[in-house]
């Protein structure tokens, strides 16, 4: 499925869940449209290439770097651009 993803640019977004006060990293290859506000329109999480588990604000920096490296390994690409 991801054999051709080697040279494809993936877009990532960091989402915040207000109810649980947790963050989640979402990575998708099929992000092309923008909203009226200029933000990228991501597909539903079940259609994204990679969705991390939840992590808290206190360990945001360390978890974010670790999860981004894990996503690069899983998706077999170094071309992940954080857009938001």
Legacy VTK file of the C-alpha trace (Angstrom):
# vtk DataFile Version 3.0
C-alpha trace
ASCII
DATASET POLYDATA
POINTS 84 float
0.000 0.000 0.000
2.761 2.464 0.911
5.364 1.198 -1.573
5.024 4.362 -3.669
5.042 6.629 -0.620
8.825 6.880 -0.595
8.889 10.155 -2.558
5.427 11.394 -1.665
5.023 14.292 0.753
2.775 13.525 3.711
1.097 16.278 5.678
0.720 16.118 9.451
-1.407 18.012 11.933
-1.424 18.116 15.712
-4.994 17.883 17.014
-6.161 18.853 20.499
-9.063 17.113 22.243
-10.673 19.677 24.567
-12.756 17.156 26.497
-9.843 14.889 27.419
-7.141 17.600 27.235
-4.931 15.356 25.079
-3.058 15.777 21.798
-2.851 13.468 18.777
-0.651 13.499 15.650
-2.466 12.758 12.381
-0.571 12.090 9.126
-2.152 11.751 5.675
-0.952 11.581 2.091
-4.249 12.577 0.456
-4.429 16.167 1.740
-4.930 18.619 -1.106
-7.893 20.860 -0.344
-7.862 23.971 1.801
-10.722 25.536 3.716
-11.784 29.166 3.383
-9.543 29.996 6.346
-6.481 28.657 4.515
-6.115 25.532 6.650
-5.712 22.100 5.100
-8.763 19.863 5.083
-7.789 16.452 6.477
-9.848 13.305 5.846
-11.483 11.310 8.627
-8.975 9.650 10.947
-9.819 6.157 9.705
-8.748 7.214 6.187
-5.439 8.760 7.280
-2.154 6.921 6.851
-1.066 7.288 10.499
-2.808 8.362 13.694
-0.835 8.391 16.923
-2.143 7.621 20.342
-3.054 10.384 22.765
-0.367 12.239 24.707
-0.485 14.985 27.318
0.785 18.563 27.233
3.404 18.039 29.936
5.363 15.624 27.723
4.349 17.210 24.410
7.836 18.001 23.084
9.425 14.626 23.834
6.380 12.619 22.716
5.942 14.708 19.572
9.496 14.059 18.357
9.279 10.350 19.192
5.902 9.919 17.487
7.036 11.825 14.387
10.038 9.494 14.056
7.768 6.469 14.498
5.434 7.783 11.773
8.399 8.204 9.421
9.420 4.585 10.011
5.898 3.191 9.656
5.135 5.153 6.491
8.665 4.700 5.105
9.111 8.357 4.247
11.155 11.290 5.469
8.860 13.772 3.745
6.404 14.641 6.508
5.436 18.308 6.633
3.630 19.615 9.707
1.078 22.067 8.351
-0.743 23.294 11.421
LINES 1 85
84 0 1 2 3 4 5 6 7 8 9 10 11 12 13 14 15 16 17 18 19 20 21 22 23 24 25 26 27 28 29 30 31 32 33 34 35 36 37 38 39 40 41 42 43 44 45 46 47 48 49 50 51 52 53 54 55 56 57 58 59 60 61 62 63 64 65 66 67 68 69 70 71 72 73 74 75 76 77 78 79 80 81 82 83
